[in-house]
């Protein structure tokens, strides 16, 4: 048969081992794939992989393996596929999440962009509410990594299903920031006007100057913000404001437009995680310290 003695002896030994194990179908044990270097990704196969994979969803390595096998009759190892993709400059990313926008939402965003294209954002006060829980309700698993030999040696992160929280309101701009206002309960239009806007009104002059009538007040389209009572108060007490609601300028589902306040909230949350207070009064003091010490730049 043109086989060497070593090859014959190896096959005989496989049959004997299978017979000793009592395996009825010896072929299933003997006819295993041969060891050796995996099939190479040729230029043609590589081009097909890129066409099938790059920028497309649901293209994990096992799916690529099945595609190549079906198209070329070649079985590639998934680890080989991953290494090749990285060598080609591709990286695996989690798909970013964003709110689903209807055509009317998109149209309003475009209208907003055109209307405020030349707006002086350096002279705009961005405002928003934030809520800070006393205990962690969730964990950022991407940033919480422990190197260990087993899961039993990893200390758990204790989180609370229900936790007391502190609600705050604040405003920031390139010219300065307002005080941090604490409030409790639901934010109705009346509470928004009486407990926040009226209280913080003197800060507007502190930030922009008593004679400055060119600055703009901005907030998102939350229910209390777009209420008739709120808009009437703003018409009377601030020189300019970006209206919200169905007839307003501010487009719905546009938290990204209020990004300065989003960044401030993220900054304060990050500082809190490093040394979280144990009581509500301590949390309020810590939030006030973070707000007052926050660098203007």
GUMI-812631 format. One record per residue: residue number from 0; residue in one letter; x, y, z of N, C-alpha, C, CB in turn. Coordinates in steps of 0.001 Angstrom, whole numbers. Glycine has a CB too. Example, Ala and Ser with C-alpha at 12.3 -4.5 7.8 and 13.67 -1.06 7.14 Angstrom:
BEGIN
0,A,13190,-5690,7800,12300,-4500,7800,13200,-3300,7800,11308,-4473,9046
1,S,12850,-2250,7080,13670,-1060,7140,12900,30,7870,14084,-598,5725
***
This chain:
BEGIN
0,X,826,-1218,0,0,0,0,852,1257,0,-930,12,1210
1,X,2157,1103,53,3033,2272,33,3106,2998,1356,2582,3220,-1015
2,X,2752,2308,2469,2811,2919,3799,4024,2389,4544,1512,2639,4602
3,X,4616,3241,5387,5733,2791,6206,5257,1951,7382,6532,3983,6707
4,X,6227,1212,7983,5882,375,9132,5263,1202,10275,7132,-362,9635
5,X,5782,2425,10530,5277,3251,11640,3812,3621,11432,6122,4530,11786
6,X,3447,3894,10184,2052,4251,9885,1132,3060,10135,1913,4733,8420
7,X,1558,1891,9671,740,688,9867,578,398,11355,1372,-531,9149
8,X,1673,477,12098,1618,190,13540,692,1179,14260,3039,247,14155
9,X,720,2465,13843,-132,3475,14484,-1613,3156,14258,199,4886,13941
10,X,-1972,2754,13046,-3369,2421,12768,-3805,1154,13492,-3582,2257,11272
11,X,-2917,158,13533,-3254,-1071,14261,-3486,-758,15742,-2127,-2131,14101
12,X,-2652,120,16291,-2792,473,17704,-4112,1192,17952,-1617,1351,18161
13,X,-4536,2043,17013,-5829,2748,17160,-6985,1751,17208,-6043,3751,15991
14,X,-6934,738,16315,-8008,-252,16310,-8016,-1064,17599,-7868,-1182,15105
15,X,-6826,-1418,18075,-6740,-2198,19313,-7276,-1393,20495,-5282,-2632,19580
16,X,-6919,-93,20566,-7418,763,21655,-8937,886,21598,-6774,2163,21584
17,X,-9479,1045,20388,-10934,1148,20250,-11606,-160,20650,-11315,1520,18805
18,X,-10952,-1300,20285,-11506,-2618,20647,-11481,-2802,22156,-10713,-3759,19957
19,X,-10403,-2340,22790,-10285,-2479,24242,-11318,-1617,24976,-8871,-2098,24695
20,X,-11677,-480,24367,-12680,403,24979,-14105,-80,24722,-12519,1824,24449
21,X,-14234,-1107,23888,-15559,-1635,23592,-16381,-738,22703,-16296,-1877,24850
22,X,-15725,49,21846,-16448,941,20945,-17004,129,19781,-15527,2086,20432
23,X,-18324,112,19573,-18905,-703,18492,-18510,-217,17108,-20412,-712,18603
24,X,-18513,1131,16915,-18172,1698,15609,-16749,2222,15663,-19165,2830,15205
25,X,-15785,1357,15268,-14376,1732,15377,-14017,2878,14428,-13489,525,15088
26,X,-14734,2974,13306,-14424,4030,12338,-14593,5420,12944,-15314,3892,11104
27,X,-15554,5561,13868,-15787,6865,14491,-14626,7297,15357,-17047,6833,15316
28,X,-13849,6327,15837,-12687,6648,16668,-11436,6805,15817,-12468,5565,17728
29,X,-11314,5931,14815,-10097,5911,14010,-10047,7043,13004,-9975,4598,13294
30,X,-11174,7313,12328,-11189,8315,11258,-11380,9724,11802,-12290,7999,10257
31,X,-10457,10160,12646,-10499,11520,13178,-9706,12444,12265,-9940,11570,14625
32,X,-10024,13728,12280,-9257,14660,11441,-7778,14615,11782,-9785,16090,11603
33,X,-6965,14679,10764,-5531,14653,10981,-5058,15962,11604,-4799,14391,9667
34,X,-4043,15846,12473,-3462,17042,13058,-2543,17701,12045,-2698,16710,14355
35,X,-2230,18961,12292,-1354,19687,11374,-1780,21131,11253,-1347,19028,10002
36,X,-1131,21849,10391,-1425,23264,10205,-2832,23442,9640,-384,23916,9276
37,X,-3573,24418,10125,-4925,24658,9601,-4857,25195,8178,-5694,25646,10505
38,X,-5940,25074,7425,-5950,25615,6057,-5652,27108,6068,-7311,25351,5376
39,X,-4907,27575,5067,-4539,28981,4996,-5663,29811,4386,-3257,29153,4186
40,X,-5695,31090,4804,-6656,32025,4220,-5985,32642,3003,-7112,33131,5258
41,X,-6404,32183,1850,-5828,32690,609,-6354,34087,309,-6138,31741,-557
42,X,-5814,34695,-727,-6243,36039,-1112,-7719,36054,-1487,-5397,36556,-2280
43,X,-8177,35007,-2196,-9585,34929,-2607,-10494,34737,-1411,-9792,33789,-3604
44,X,-10104,33822,-506,-10916,33576,701,-10938,34820,1581,-10365,32363,1501
45,X,-9786,35498,1715,-9709,36708,2529,-10618,37800,2016,-8294,37213,2579
46,X,-10666,37967,685,-11538,38978,89,-13003,38652,374,-11296,39076,-1432
47,X,-13343,37356,304,-14720,36936,587,-15079,37164,2051,-14911,35458,227
48,X,-14124,36927,2947,-14363,37140,4383,-14623,38614,4669,-13159,36642,5218
49,X,-13815,39499,4077,-13996,40938,4288,-15341,41409,3756,-12868,41723,3617
50,X,-15716,40920,2572,-17011,41291,1991,-18160,40831,2881,-17163,40690,585
51,X,-18026,39657,3453,-19071,39076,4297,-19128,39730,5675,-18846,37581,4449
52,X,-17986,40250,6156,-17869,40635,7565,-17872,42135,7820,-16627,40062,8124
53,X,-17057,42884,7103,-16760,44266,7489,-18005,45153,7523,-15747,44859,6535
54,X,-18247,45757,8702,-19349,46695,8875,-20715,46057,8955,-19344,47658,7774
55,X,-20796,44746,9053,-22091,44055,9074,-22356,43441,10443,-22140,42965,7989
56,X,-23639,43285,10765,-24041,42734,12058,-24066,41204,12000,-25426,43281,12473
57,X,-23975,40604,13186,-24091,39147,13340,-23064,38404,12491,-25501,38685,12965
58,X,-21817,38847,12574,-20748,38197,11823,-19658,37712,12779,-20156,39163,10769
59,X,-20050,36941,13806,-19076,36374,14714,-18246,35316,13977,-19776,35765,15955
60,X,-17111,34944,14572,-16188,34013,13922,-16854,32692,13505,-15029,33722,14852
61,X,-17725,32074,14340,-18387,30839,13888,-19231,31039,12632,-19265,30293,14995
62,X,-19884,32197,12505,-20681,32476,11306,-19781,32624,10083,-21525,33750,11502
63,X,-18615,33255,10272,-17654,33393,9171,-17137,32016,8755,-16472,34314,9584
64,X,-16878,31173,9752,-16399,29811,9479,-17401,29040,8618,-16146,29055,10800
65,X,-18692,29139,8963,-19720,28436,8196,-19815,28986,6771,-21083,28551,8900
66,X,-19680,30311,6647,-19762,30942,5333,-18624,30466,4418,-19723,32474,5477
67,X,-17400,30435,4955,-16240,30005,4165,-16368,28529,3786,-14928,30244,4951
68,X,-16848,27717,4729,-16995,26284,4456,-18023,26029,3356,-17402,25538,5733
69,X,-19113,26802,3405,-20167,26629,2404,-19721,27125,1030,-21436,27366,2837
70,X,-18933,28205,1000,-18546,28830,-261,-17331,28151,-911,-18248,30300,-30
71,X,-16359,27740,-55,-15098,27213,-597,-14813,25761,-201,-13956,28081,-140
72,X,-15627,25204,696,-15371,23838,1144,-14152,23732,2033,-15204,22935,-38
73,X,-13750,24835,2662,-12569,24872,3537,-13024,25095,4969,-11570,25989,3095
74,X,-12470,24327,5908,-12814,24472,7321,-11705,25226,8038,-13050,23089,7980
75,X,-12005,26447,8471,-11032,27278,9180,-11290,27233,10680,-11085,28731,8672
76,X,-10251,27426,11453,-10385,27489,12906,-10820,28903,13300,-9044,27098,13613
77,X,-11742,29006,14272,-12269,30332,14648,-11179,31238,15204,-13389,30185,15682
78,X,-10217,30660,15931,-9127,31487,16467,-8262,32026,15325,-8257,30670,17465
79,X,-8095,31219,14277,-7350,31652,13099,-8069,32811,12410,-7159,30478,12119
80,X,-9396,32723,12334,-10189,33779,11697,-10049,35085,12476,-11680,33365,11604
81,X,-10142,35016,13820,-10055,36223,14649,-8684,36886,14495,-10317,35880,16134
82,X,-7626,36079,14516,-6274,36633,14364,-6107,37300,13006,-5217,35532,14542
83,X,-6659,36677,11966,-6534,37229,10617,-7283,38553,10497,-7060,36229,9578
84,X,-8486,38626,11094,-9259,39865,11036,-8525,41009,11733,-10637,39661,11672
85,X,-7921,40716,12886,-7166,41745,13602,-5945,42184,12797,-6732,41228,14982
86,X,-5308,41210,12110,-4161,41531,11278,-4556,42457,10128,-3530,40252,10734
87,X,-5797,42315,9659,-6300,43152,8578,-6780,44519,9056,-7422,42447,7873
88,X,-6658,44772,10367,-7024,46077,10914,-8438,46179,11447,-6841,47100,9882
89,X,-9174,45073,11467,-10535,45100,11996,-10523,44817,13494,-11426,44076,11262
90,X,-11437,45435,14219,-11576,45224,15660,-13033,44908,15982,-11093,46473,16459
91,X,-13281,44054,16973,-14672,43759,17353,-15226,44860,18252,-14764,42389,18069
92,X,-16346,45426,17888,-16969,46498,18671,-18378,46081,19076,-17003,47828,17864
93,X,-18793,46538,20268,-20193,46410,20657,-20982,47483,19919,-20373,46537,22210
94,X,-22133,47130,19409,-22936,48101,18680,-23418,49198,19628,-24135,47410,17994
95,X,-23192,50471,19299,-23665,51556,20171,-25184,51632,20163,-23070,52906,19730
96,X,-25730,52030,21307,-27179,52163,21420,-27585,53619,21180,-27669,51682,22813
97,X,-28714,53810,20534,-29259,55153,20381,-30773,55039,20242,-28631,55886,19148
98,X,-31437,56107,20585,-32890,56104,20539,-33386,55995,19098,-33446,57368,21200
99,X,-34463,55249,18936,-35079,55151,17617,-35780,56469,17301,-36080,53958,17552
100,X,-35460,57053,16151,-36023,58338,15757,-36955,58155,14562,-34904,59345,15422
101,X,-38135,58734,14661,-39065,58711,13534,-38666,59791,12533,-40531,58918,14015
102,X,-39331,59816,11395,-39042,60835,10379,-39307,62243,10911,-39884,60586,9119
103,X,-40355,62384,11723,-40669,63715,12281,-39597,64150,13282,-42062,63704,12968
104,X,-39064,63177,14069,-37974,63504,14995,-36757,63993,14218,-37600,62273,15862
105,X,-36423,63292,13156,-35249,63658,12359,-35439,65029,11706,-34978,62589,11280
106,X,-36648,65261,11211,-36932,66545,10570,-36770,67696,11562,-38353,66548,9981
107,X,-37234,67479,12783,-37134,68533,13789,-35680,68768,14205,-37981,68177,15016
108,X,-34896,67697,14240,-33471,67858,14567,-32767,68680,13488,-32784,66475,14719
109,X,-33089,68408,12233,-32475,69160,11130,-32899,70631,11186,-32867,68539,9762
110,X,-34179,70875,11453,-34667,72256,11575,-33969,72991,12713,-36184,72269,11799
111,X,-33780,72275,13834,-33086,72859,14986,-31649,73223,14599,-33094,71874,16192
112,X,-30998,72300,13887,-29605,72538,13489,-29481,73762,12591,-29041,71311,12774
113,X,-30403,73903,11622,-30344,75058,10729,-30628,76362,11478,-31339,74887,9579
114,X,-31638,76331,12361,-32030,77565,13059,-30936,78047,14001,-33326,77345,13843
115,X,-30248,77094,14653,-29257,77476,15665,-27824,77273,15171,-29478,76672,16943
116,X,-27655,77237,13860,-26329,77013,13293,-25342,78103,13710,-26414,76944,11776
117,X,-25806,79349,13781,-24923,80460,14134,-25172,80966,15561,-25107,81604,13141
118,X,-25829,80144,16347,-26135,80538,17730,-24847,80636,18556,-27117,79523,18382
119,X,-24822,81573,19480,-23664,81761,20349,-23759,80812,21547,-23567,83238,20825
120,X,-23228,79602,21391,-23310,78603,22478,-22401,78961,23641,-22943,77212,21954
121,X,-21417,79821,23412,-20556,80258,24514,-21311,81154,25484,-19331,80993,23973
122,X,-22446,81671,25055,-23245,82559,25891,-24581,81903,26240,-23477,83906,25182
123,X,-24543,80569,26403,-25749,79779,26676,-25594,79024,27981,-26038,78796,25524
124,X,-26646,79053,28787,-26653,78308,30049,-27353,76969,29831,-27359,79125,31183
125,X,-26593,75882,29893,-27164,74536,29780,-27594,74068,31165,-26138,73537,29148
126,X,-28827,73589,31288,-29340,73179,32594,-29969,71795,32499,-30365,74201,33124
127,X,-29996,71097,33626,-30628,69773,33646,-30715,69279,35076,-29843,68761,32769
128,X,-31537,68229,35263,-31652,67561,36544,-30870,66249,36510,-33133,67310,36897
129,X,-30362,65841,37655,-29661,64561,37784,-30061,63912,39090,-28121,64748,37715
130,X,-29997,62576,39107,-30322,61815,40309,-29124,60941,40682,-31600,60946,40094
131,X,-28703,61013,41938,-27550,60259,42413,-27991,59318,43535,-26424,61216,42901
132,X,-27943,57990,43319,-28360,57047,44355,-27332,56964,45479,-28585,55663,43752
133,X,-27819,56663,46667,-26922,56512,47815,-26087,55244,47666,-27724,56476,49137
134,X,-26710,54159,47180,-26016,52905,46940,-26055,52589,45451,-26645,51755,47765
135,X,-25072,51857,44986,-25024,51484,43581,-26224,50633,43213,-23731,50740,43267
136,X,-26906,50978,42122,-28011,50173,41614,-27554,49287,40456,-29168,51076,41167
137,X,-26436,49628,39862,-25903,48848,38749,-24395,48973,38765,-26490,49321,37383
138,X,-23738,48116,38016,-22280,48074,37994,-21789,48174,36566,-21753,46790,38657
139,X,-20798,49019,36356,-20170,49115,35037,-19168,47968,34914,-19465,50516,34831
140,X,-19594,46860,34317,-18767,45657,34276,-17505,45848,33440,-19571,44498,33727
141,X,-17529,46769,32481,-16351,46972,31651,-15189,47559,32447,-16687,47878,30482
142,X,-15503,48361,33451,-14459,49015,34231,-14199,48326,35559,-14826,50448,34475
143,X,-14897,47227,35833,-14742,46532,37109,-14180,45140,36842,-16100,46448,37877
144,X,-12855,45047,36696,-12184,43802,36345,-11260,43378,37488,-11387,43960,35023
145,X,-11295,42120,37836,-10423,41553,38871,-9686,40363,38265,-11244,41122,40147
146,X,-8359,40387,38326,-7565,39262,37855,-7481,38227,38982,-6136,39728,37402
147,X,-7896,37004,38705,-7900,35956,39725,-7777,34596,39050,-9189,36025,40591
148,X,-7514,33555,39861,-7369,32200,39325,-8705,31486,39213,-6430,31389,40197
149,X,-9721,31987,39900,-11047,31402,39779,-12077,32444,40199,-11173,30111,40640
150,X,-13331,32235,39781,-14399,33172,40099,-14646,33235,41595,-15677,32786,39376
151,X,-14300,32156,42303,-14490,32125,43766,-13582,33109,44474,-14236,30723,44307
152,X,-12502,33517,43806,-11551,34451,44424,-11828,35907,44064,-10140,34094,44012
153,X,-12937,36154,43353,-13284,37515,42940,-14268,38110,43949,-13891,37525,41500
154,X,-13916,39208,44611,-14845,39818,45569,-16058,40390,44861,-14145,40916,46374
155,X,-17281,40113,45335,-18487,40624,44668,-18668,42119,44905,-19724,39870,45156
156,X,-19324,42763,43972,-19695,44169,44127,-21115,44213,44674,-19583,44953,42766
157,X,-21267,44785,45841,-22579,44810,46498,-23399,45983,45966,-22425,44909,48043
158,X,-24527,45669,45386,-25414,46704,44862,-26778,46579,45535,-25548,46594,43312
159,X,-27529,47656,45498,-28853,47683,46111,-29927,47709,45033,-28997,48900,47044
160,X,-30962,46876,45215,-32069,46907,44257,-32863,48192,44406,-32990,45689,44447
161,X,-33023,48631,45658,-33711,49896,45932,-32805,50734,46826,-35115,49659,46608
162,X,-32658,51990,46481,-31761,52840,47248,-32313,54259,47316,-30351,52838,46631
163,X,-32069,54904,48430,-32407,56314,48536,-31524,57092,47570,-32234,56829,49997
164,X,-32024,58208,47101,-31263,58985,46129,-31433,60472,46390,-31700,58641,44701
165,X,-30568,61243,45794,-30589,62700,45910,-30778,63286,44513,-29273,63240,46579
166,X,-31735,64204,44382,-32007,64841,43098,-31492,66277,43123,-33524,64808,42775
167,X,-30819,66633,42015,-30223,67968,41962,-30527,68609,40606,-28685,67899,42207
168,X,-30427,69921,40591,-30543,70706,39355,-29356,71654,39305,-31911,71497,39287
169,X,-28821,71872,38110,-27716,72804,37974,-27615,73325,36560,-26416,72148,38379
170,X,-26859,74387,36393,-26643,74982,35080,-25179,75329,34889,-27511,76227,34901
171,X,-24664,75084,33681,-23261,75392,33389,-23173,76162,32074,-22407,74091,33320
172,X,-22137,76950,31962,-21883,77696,30728,-20400,78020,30654,-22742,78999,30663
173,X,-19990,78579,29515,-18599,78985,29366,-18259,80159,30278,-18310,79349,27916
174,X,-19280,80869,30767,-19061,82037,31627,-19063,81681,33117,-20129,83084,31353
175,X,-19565,80498,33451,-19645,80109,34856,-20816,79176,35087,-19769,81339,35750
176,X,-21078,78859,36339,-22162,77942,36671,-23034,78496,37787,-21602,76586,37072
177,X,-24246,77958,37874,-25181,78355,38923,-24870,77566,40195,-26657,78125,38473
178,X,-25649,77820,41218,-25583,76959,42400,-26183,75594,42065,-26330,77607,43605
179,X,-25859,74607,42883,-26484,73299,42761,-27722,73300,43643,-25496,72147,43160
180,X,-28886,73052,43052,-30151,73096,43778,-30631,71674,44062,-31219,73883,42977
181,X,-30907,71375,45323,-31456,70073,45702,-32979,70172,45752,-30884,69601,47079
182,X,-33651,69152,45285,-35110,69133,45352,-35585,67705,45611,-35735,69693,44041
183,X,-36813,67574,46074,-37386,66263,46384,-38709,66091,45655,-37584,66093,47910
184,X,-39074,64845,45451,-40351,64543,44818,-40311,64696,43310,-41421,65425,45381
185,X,-41484,64516,42702,-41587,64631,41248,-41431,66086,40813,-42935,64067,40754
186,X,-40840,66266,39652,-40608,67619,39156,-41786,68052,38284,-39276,67695,38357
187,X,-42786,68654,38928,-43906,69223,38186,-43527,70621,37720,-45198,69258,39056
188,X,-44354,71188,36855,-44081,72535,36361,-44070,73545,37508,-45123,72940,35310
189,X,-44983,73382,38460,-45047,74299,39610,-43788,74181,40466,-46301,74007,40468
190,X,-43384,72933,40755,-42166,72738,41542,-40940,73273,40811,-41976,71257,41864
191,X,-40918,73082,39498,-39785,73547,38695,-39664,75069,38773,-39941,73096,37223
192,X,-40798,75746,38652,-40774,77213,38704,-40519,77734,40111,-42085,77776,38183
193,X,-41240,77173,41104,-41176,77709,42471,-39915,77301,43223,-42382,77257,43251
194,X,-39523,76018,43096,-38429,75499,43923,-37066,75547,43245,-38726,74090,44318
195,X,-37049,75780,41940,-35752,75801,41249,-35516,77138,40553,-35673,74660,40226
196,X,-36338,77466,39552,-36068,78654,38742,-36097,79942,39560,-37073,78747,37616
197,X,-37119,80112,40412,-37194,81322,41226,-36023,81411,42203,-38516,81362,41990
198,X,-35601,80266,42715,-34502,80244,43681,-33167,80562,43019,-34429,78883,44367
199,X,-33002,80119,41763,-31712,80268,41098,-31646,81533,40238,-31431,79047,40239
200,X,-32725,82285,40136,-32762,83472,39277,-31630,84468,39562,-34090,84169,39439
201,X,-31252,84742,40818,-30134,85675,41045,-28814,85191,40454,-29956,85906,42527
202,X,-28675,83863,40280,-27428,83319,39737,-27246,83684,38267,-27398,81802,39899
203,X,-28332,83970,37574,-28227,84328,36164,-27394,85599,36001,-29628,84518,35546
204,X,-27648,86579,36865,-26889,87826,36811,-25449,87606,37257,-27554,88897,37684
205,X,-25261,86696,38217,-23905,86402,38691,-23053,85817,37575,-23949,85433,39880
206,X,-23655,84946,36781,-22916,84265,35708,-22696,85180,34513,-23663,83007,35264
207,X,-23756,85877,34056,-23672,86620,32806,-23584,88131,32977,-24847,86296,31968
208,X,-23826,88614,34192,-23792,90048,34418,-25197,90643,34375,-22900,90724,33383
209,X,-25423,91684,35182,-26758,92260,35325,-27246,92912,34037,-26765,93277,36446
210,X,-26341,93436,33227,-26751,94168,32027,-26715,93316,30757,-25866,95373,31843
211,X,-26278,92089,30885,-26185,91215,29707,-27561,90664,29365,-25185,90053,29954
212,X,-28088,91064,28219,-29406,90593,27780,-29293,89718,26525,-30337,91793,27506
213,X,-28105,89155,26308,-27912,88374,25088,-27723,86875,25354,-26719,88905,24334
214,X,-27727,86496,26614,-27501,85081,26912,-28799,84278,26741,-26951,84914,28350
215,X,-28652,82962,26640,-29784,82072,26361,-29882,80973,27408,-29653,81453,24962
216,X,-31097,80715,27845,-31385,79623,28787,-31787,78387,27985,-32519,80025,29806
217,X,-31168,77231,28300,-31472,76000,27557,-31768,74847,28509,-30302,75626,26628
218,X,-32803,74107,28217,-33098,72853,28916,-33769,71914,27924,-34011,73091,30178
219,X,-33854,70627,28286,-34391,69648,27335,-35921,69658,27350,-33865,68233,27663
220,X,-36513,68659,26709,-37961,68642,26551,-38708,67833,27582,-38293,68131,25228
221,X,-38211,67786,28828,-38929,67092,29892,-40292,67743,30125,-38102,67093,31195
222,X,-41202,66988,30723,-42584,67468,30901,-42653,68812,31608,-43390,66451,31681
223,X,-41909,68947,32709,-41941,70201,33470,-41323,71352,32667,-41197,70033,34809
224,X,-40396,71046,31779,-39712,72093,31013,-40594,72675,29913,-38436,71543,30402
225,X,-41421,71827,29307,-42216,72304,28171,-43619,72756,28570,-42320,71217,27129
226,X,-43903,72753,29884,-45226,73168,30353,-45458,74659,30092,-45381,72862,31853
227,X,-46724,75027,29959,-47092,76415,29681,-46617,77340,30796,-48610,76541,29502
228,X,-46754,76907,32052,-46333,77724,33190,-44839,78022,33124,-46674,77019,34510
229,X,-44062,77022,32753,-42607,77193,32668,-42236,78174,31565,-41920,75844,32420
230,X,-42834,78013,30398,-42518,78898,29283,-42911,80344,29573,-43214,78417,28024
231,X,-44019,80527,30276,-44451,81884,30636,-43461,82512,31603,-45864,81864,31260
232,X,-42959,81720,32571,-41991,82247,33537,-40695,82636,32823,-41703,81204,34651
233,X,-40248,81797,31908,-39009,82081,31186,-39161,83305,30282,-38590,80865,30355
234,X,-40322,83452,29651,-40564,84623,28798,-40412,85908,29597,-41969,84556,28167
235,X,-40783,85864,30865,-40778,87068,31697,-39425,87334,32343,-41830,86955,32769
236,X,-38633,86267,32644,-37462,86452,33498,-36111,86186,32838,-37589,85579,34665
237,X,-36077,85647,31648,-34782,85472,30975,-34862,86144,29609,-34407,83947,30833
238,X,-33721,86638,29097,-33774,87373,27820,-34115,86469,26638,-32440,88064,27559
239,X,-33559,85250,26627,-33809,84306,25531,-33855,82890,26104,-32706,84422,24418
240,X,-34676,82067,25530,-34661,80655,25926,-35077,79799,24739,-35601,80401,27142
241,X,-34557,78581,24707,-34898,77638,23642,-36164,76914,24050,-33733,76627,23367
242,X,-37218,77123,23309,-38514,76539,23660,-38518,75039,23394,-39645,77221,22872
243,X,-39383,74338,24125,-39529,72898,23944,-41001,72547,23882,-38831,72118,25079
244,X,-41304,71275,23674,-42689,70861,23515,-43034,70704,22046,-43629,71865,24176
245,X,-44275,70321,21747,-44683,70077,20350,-44441,71267,19433,-46147,69710,20301
246,X,-44672,72482,19942,-44495,73671,19104,-43145,74347,19320,-45604,74663,19378
247,X,-42311,73777,20212,-41029,74402,20518,-39925,73992,19562,-40623,74067,21917
248,X,-38756,74594,19759,-37612,74317,18888,-36867,73052,19285,-36659,75487,18902
249,X,-36832,72766,20596,-36007,71644,21068,-36604,70322,20587,-35892,71655,22622
250,X,-35847,69514,19831,-36393,68247,19321,-36460,67176,20392,-35559,67746,18161
251,X,-37496,66350,20331,-37641,65256,21290,-36560,64198,21061,-39045,64621,21181
252,X,-36298,63405,22087,-35299,62324,22039,-33931,62859,21608,-35758,61208,21073
253,X,-33506,63953,22242,-32245,64582,21845,-31389,64919,23054,-32512,65844,21031
254,X,-31166,63891,23886,-30331,64115,25071,-28910,64516,24680,-30297,62854,25945
255,X,-28471,64108,23480,-27117,64440,23033,-26930,65947,22848,-26806,63716,21727
256,X,-28016,66689,22614,-27891,68137,22428,-27557,68840,23746,-29189,68713,21839
257,X,-27881,68196,24860,-27579,68773,26171,-26311,68135,26737,-28772,68576,27148
258,X,-25369,67824,25848,-24178,67061,26235,-23327,67721,27325,-23328,66835,25028
259,X,-23224,69062,27417,-22432,69619,28522,-22910,69139,29891,-22477,71134,28475
260,X,-24224,69100,30102,-24739,68631,31390,-24582,67118,31537,-26212,69020,31546
261,X,-24645,66381,30434,-24421,64933,30484,-22992,64651,30949,-24683,64282,29093
262,X,-22041,65437,30453,-20648,65240,30845,-20436,65588,32318,-19722,66088,29964
263,X,-21102,66630,32779,-20977,67032,34178,-21519,65935,35095,-21722,68362,34431
264,X,-22684,65383,34741,-23255,64298,35532,-22356,63081,35567,-24605,63912,34990
265,X,-21752,62734,34425,-20835,61602,34377,-19585,61837,35200,-20455,61306,32955
266,X,-19088,63078,35172,-17904,63432,35960,-18181,63272,37457,-17464,64881,35651
267,X,-19318,63777,37905,-19647,63703,39322,-19909,62254,39759,-20871,64577,39625
268,X,-20570,61467,38909,-20819,60060,39235,-19521,59291,39365,-21701,59411,38174
269,X,-18562,59582,38474,-17263,58913,38546,-16521,59229,39824,-16416,59299,37367
270,X,-16590,60486,40261,-15940,60873,41508,-16595,60194,42716,-15982,62395,41673
271,X,-17918,60041,42660,-18636,59425,43771,-18291,57942,43918,-20139,59592,43579
272,X,-18080,57244,42797,-17819,55805,42856,-16532,55493,43605,-17748,55226,41453
273,X,-15585,56403,43586,-14311,56158,44247,-14440,56220,45769,-13276,57164,43772
274,X,-15385,57010,46260,-15557,57141,47710,-17008,57524,47987,-14568,58205,48313
275,X,-17895,56536,47931,-19321,56818,48020,-19748,57065,49473,-20127,55659,47419
276,X,-20451,58172,49753,-20944,58451,51103,-21943,57393,51575,-21594,59831,51148
277,X,-22109,57305,52891,-22971,56275,53478,-24358,56784,53844,-22316,55707,54702
278,X,-24520,58097,53965,-25811,58662,54359,-26231,59740,53374,-25746,59237,55789
279,X,-27524,60062,53369,-28041,61090,52466,-27421,62463,52743,-29559,61174,52589
280,X,-27342,62909,54027,-26689,64206,54279,-25244,64234,53790,-26725,64530,55767
281,X,-24522,63133,53979,-23131,63069,53527,-23061,63117,52001,-22448,61790,54054
282,X,-24021,62468,51330,-24069,62494,49871,-24325,63911,49365,-25156,61538,49351
283,X,-25236,64629,50027,-25513,66017,49630,-24273,66894,49796,-26677,66590,50459
284,X,-23572,66715,50922,-22361,67514,51146,-21308,67209,50082,-21787,67243,52555
285,X,-21166,65927,49743,-20172,65524,48762,-20506,66070,47370,-20067,64003,48718
286,X,-21785,66025,47005,-22211,66560,45707,-21963,68061,45635,-23700,66258,45459
287,X,-22241,68746,46718,-22025,70192,46751,-20533,70516,46618,-22589,70793,48058
288,X,-19684,69719,47280,-18236,69921,47180,-17757,69706,45744,-17492,68969,48139
289,X,-18229,68610,45133,-17820,68311,43758,-18249,69416,42803,-18407,66973,43304
290,X,-19466,69923,43004,-19987,70983,42128,-19188,72271,42290,-21472,71247,42428
291,X,-18933,72669,43534,-18218,73926,43786,-16751,73838,43363,-18309,74296,45269
292,X,-16144,72649,43519,-14725,72508,43197,-14478,72184,41714,-14114,71425,44064
293,X,-15546,71963,40963,-15391,71579,39556,-14706,72710,38785,-16774,71242,38919
294,X,-13647,72360,38065,-12879,73353,37328,-13709,73964,36209,-11609,72729,36760
295,X,-13667,75270,36065,-14473,75966,35062,-14118,75540,33629,-14293,77473,35210
296,X,-12848,75290,33385,-12435,74855,32051,-13090,73534,31667,-10916,74721,31984
***
